[in-house]
């Protein structure tokens, strides 16, 4: 977890750190879920040569992704009003036109990123539900 605490991560995820720059309890729990998803040696993975899926971890990751998606739609548009004022105030200058073009490009990129994160959220939640459903079916078949 210590390797996560980079200046870039603090800038991109300020809500994950307390006033002293340490990960909050919620961020540590999310980090644990992230580590399990990214690791082939996740608990239950045997000798590391196999694969284990924990629907709870997938659902947690889906919830985290959904939170990021919601914040992107608000935080990702935080400079819109100020940029519009610059573009309007300097409309007859190349700076104003450049600000307007930059804002349009930014909005397109935020929308594309939002769509991708939305797809990831849906995939994680669907995967968690599918693993639960399949596990239930296997348990039912093995224990008539």
C-alpha positions, 0 to 999 in steps of 0.5 A: 500500500505504501507504493500507492502514496505517490504525489500523483495519486494524492492529486488524483484521489485526494478523498483517499488521504487524510490530513497527514497524507495517509490512506483513509480506512476506506481507501485501505479497504479498497486497496485490498480489493484492488490487490486481490483483483490484480493478483493471480495469487489471490486468496483461494488461488491455490499455488498461484497457478490457478485462478480464484474469483471472489464475487464480493471483491468484484462487487466492491470494485464495481461499487468503487468504479460507480463512485468514480463514474459519479464523481467524473460527471461532476468533478470532470466538469469543474472548469467548464464555467471558468473556461466559458467565461474566458472564451466569452471574455476573449472571444475576439482573441485567439486565446478565447477561441483556443479556450473554447476548443480546449473545453470542447475537447475536454468535454468529449474526453470526459464523456468518453472516459465516463462511458468506459468507466460505466462499461467497466462498472457494469462488467464488474457487477455482472461478473459478480452476479454471474459468479454467484449464480454459477456457484449457487448452481454448482452447489445445488448440483453437488448437493441434491 
